[in-house]
Amino acid sequence: MNEKDLFKVVEEFKEIYRKEVGREFPMSVKEQLMLAIEAVFKSWNNNRAKVYRRLHNISDKLGTAVNIQAMVFREHGRQLWYWSIVQ
């Protein structure tokens, strides 16, 4: 996949987001992070999660958590290196 193809895929995903959510994909990193955190907490009470907990004898009283990591990008010649830093 070249750069042009990747940009096309990104635009296609933004269009899917726009159709499903009813608004533009947020370009603010902070807003993206907050929406991702919100999605994790909301997922705790969806039907699939409830069924999963029931099937595996997991209490509904436990709750869930969000782990946040910062990704560090570094170009090394023609390669791009990724490091994950646990916050």
MARZA-511201 format. One record per residue: residue number from 0; residue in three letters; x, y, z of N, C-alpha, C in turn. Coordinates in steps of 0.1 Angstrom, whole numbers. Each point is the difference from the previous one (the first is absolute). Layout:
<gubas>
[guba NUM 'ALA' [X Y Z] [X Y Z] [X Y Z]]
...
</gubas>
This chain:
<gubas>
[guba 0 'MET' [9 -12 0] [-9 12 0] [9 12 0]]
[guba 1 'ASN' [-2 9 -10] [8 12 0] [-7 12 7]]
[guba 2 'GLU' [6 11 1] [-5 12 7] [-14 4 -5]]
[guba 3 'LYS' [-1 0 -13] [-13 4 -7] [-11 -9 4]]
[guba 4 'ASP' [3 -13 0] [-10 -10 4] [-4 2 15]]
[guba 5 'LEU' [10 3 8] [-3 1 15] [-9 13 2]]
[guba 6 'PHE' [2 11 -7] [-8 11 1] [-14 -3 -4]]
[guba 7 'LYS' [-2 -8 -11] [-13 -4 -4] [-8 -8 10]]
[guba 8 'VAL' [7 -9 7] [-6 -8 10] [-4 9 12]]
[guba 9 'VAL' [8 9 4] [-3 9 11] [-13 8 -4]]
[guba 10 'GLU' [0 5 -12] [-12 8 -4] [-13 -9 0]]
[guba 11 'GLU' [2 -13 -4] [-12 -9 0] [-4 -2 14]]
[guba 12 'PHE' [9 -2 10] [-4 -2 14] [-6 12 6]]
[guba 13 'LYS' [5 12 -4] [-7 12 5] [-14 1 -5]]
[guba 14 'GLU' [-2 -4 -13] [-14 1 -5] [-9 -10 7]]
[guba 15 'ILE' [5 -12 3] [-8 -10 8] [-3 6 14]]
[guba 16 'TYR' [10 6 6] [-3 6 13] [-10 11 -1]]
[guba 17 'ARG' [1 9 -10] [-10 10 -2] [-14 -5 -2]]
[guba 18 'LYS' [-2 -11 -7] [-13 -6 -3] [-5 -7 13]]
[guba 19 'GLU' [8 -6 8] [-4 -8 11] [-3 9 12]]
[guba 20 'VAL' [9 10 2] [-1 9 12] [-8 12 -2]]
[guba 21 'GLY' [0 5 -13] [-7 12 -3] [7 13 1]]
[guba 22 'ARG' [13 -1 1] [9 12 1] [14 -4 -5]]
[guba 23 'GLU' [8 10 -2] [13 -2 -5] [9 -7 10]]
[guba 24 'PHE' [10 -7 -5] [9 -7 9] [8 11 7]]
[guba 25 'PRO' [2 -1 13] [7 11 8] [15 0 -4]]
[guba 26 'MET' [5 12 -3] [14 1 -3] [9 3 12]]
[guba 27 'SER' [-7 4 11] [7 3 13] [4 -13 6]]
[guba 28 'VAL' [13 -2 3] [5 -12 7] [-7 -2 13]]
[guba 29 'LYS' [-2 11 8] [-6 0 13] [-14 -5 -1]]
[guba 30 'GLU' [-8 5 -10] [-13 -4 -2] [-1 -15 -4]]
[guba 31 'GLN' [9 -4 -9] [0 -15 -3] [3 -8 12]]
[guba 32 'LEU' [9 4 8] [3 -8 13] [-12 0 9]]
[guba 33 'MET' [-6 11 2] [-12 0 9] [-11 -8 -6]]
[guba 34 'LEU' [-3 0 -13] [-10 -8 -6] [3 -15 2]]
[guba 35 'ALA' [13 -4 -2] [4 -13 2] [-2 -5 14]]
[guba 36 'ILE' [4 8 10] [-2 -4 14] [-15 -1 3]]
[guba 37 'GLU' [-8 9 -5] [-15 -1 1] [-5 -13 -6]]
[guba 38 'ALA' [5 -4 -11] [-5 -12 -7] [3 -12 9]]
[guba 39 'VAL' [12 -1 6] [3 -11 9] [-10 -1 11]]
[guba 40 'PHE' [-2 11 7] [-9 -1 11] [-15 -3 -4]]
[guba 41 'LYS' [-4 6 -11] [-13 -4 -5] [-2 -14 -4]]
[guba 42 'SER' [11 -6 -4] [0 -14 -5] [-3 -10 11]]
[guba 43 'TRP' [3 4 13] [-2 -9 11] [-14 -5 1]]
[guba 44 'ASN' [-10 9 -3] [-14 -4 1] [-7 -4 -13]]
[guba 45 'ASN' [8 -2 -10] [-7 -4 -13] [-4 -15 2]]
[guba 46 'ASN' [-9 -5 -9] [-5 -13 1] [11 -11 -1]]
[guba 47 'ARG' [9 2 -10] [10 -9 -2] [9 -2 12]]
[guba 48 'ALA' [3 11 7] [8 0 12] [-7 -8 11]]
[guba 49 'LYS' [-13 3 2] [-8 -6 10] [0 -15 -2]]
[guba 50 'VAL' [-3 -5 -13] [0 -14 -3] [13 -6 3]]
[guba 51 'TYR' [11 6 -4] [14 -5 2] [2 -2 15]]
[guba 52 'ARG' [-3 10 8] [2 -1 14] [-8 -12 6]]
[guba 53 'ARG' [-13 -1 -4] [-8 -11 5] [5 -13 -4]]
[guba 54 'LEU' [5 -2 -12] [5 -13 -5] [13 -4 7]]
[guba 55 'HIS' [8 10 5] [13 -2 6] [-1 3 15]]
[guba 56 'ASN' [-12 1 6] [-2 2 14] [8 12 6]]
[guba 57 'ILE' [0 11 -8] [6 12 4] [-10 9 6]]
[guba 58 'SER' [2 5 12] [-10 9 7] [-1 13 -8]]
[guba 59 'ASP' [-13 5 0] [-3 13 -6] [5 12 9]]
[guba 60 'LYS' [4 -4 12] [4 11 10] [15 3 -2]]
[guba 61 'LEU' [7 -6 -8] [15 2 -1] [3 13 -7]]
[guba 62 'GLY' [-6 3 -11] [3 13 -7] [11 -3 -10]]
[guba 63 'THR' [5 10 -7] [10 -1 -10] [10 12 1]]
[guba 64 'ALA' [10 -1 -8] [11 10 1] [5 4 -14]]
[guba 65 'VAL' [7 11 0] [6 4 -13] [15 2 3]]
[guba 66 'ASN' [8 -6 -9] [15 2 1] [4 9 -12]]
[guba 67 'ILE' [7 11 3] [4 9 -10] [15 -1 -2]]
[guba 68 'GLN' [5 -1 -12] [14 0 -3] [3 11 -10]]
[guba 69 'ALA' [12 5 1] [5 10 -10] [9 -8 -10]]
[guba 70 'MET' [-2 3 -12] [8 -6 -11] [11 9 -4]]
[guba 71 'VAL' [12 -4 -1] [11 8 -4] [4 -5 -14]]
[guba 72 'PHE' [1 9 -9] [4 -3 -14] [14 5 -3]]
[guba 73 'ARG' [8 -8 -7] [13 5 -3] [4 -6 -14]]
[guba 74 'GLU' [4 9 -9] [5 -5 -13] [14 -5 1]]
[guba 75 'HIS' [3 -11 -5] [13 -6 0] [3 -4 -14]]
[guba 76 'GLY' [7 9 -8] [2 -3 -14] [-13 0 -7]]
[guba 77 'ARG' [-4 -11 -7] [-12 -1 -7] [-11 -7 9]]
[guba 78 'GLN' [3 -4 12] [-9 -7 8] [-5 9 11]]
[guba 79 'LEU' [-13 -3 4] [-6 8 11] [-1 -9 12]]
[guba 80 'TRP' [6 4 11] [0 -8 13] [-11 5 9]]
[guba 81 'TYR' [-5 -9 8] [-11 4 9] [4 -5 14]]
[guba 82 'TRP' [-1 8 10] [2 -4 14] [-13 4 7]]
[guba 83 'SER' [-4 -9 9] [-12 3 8] [5 3 14]]
[guba 84 'ILE' [-5 12 5] [4 4 14] [-12 0 8]]
[guba 85 'VAL' [0 -9 10] [-12 -1 9] [0 12 9]]
[guba 86 'GLN' [-12 6 1] [-2 12 8] [-5 -4 14]]
</gubas>
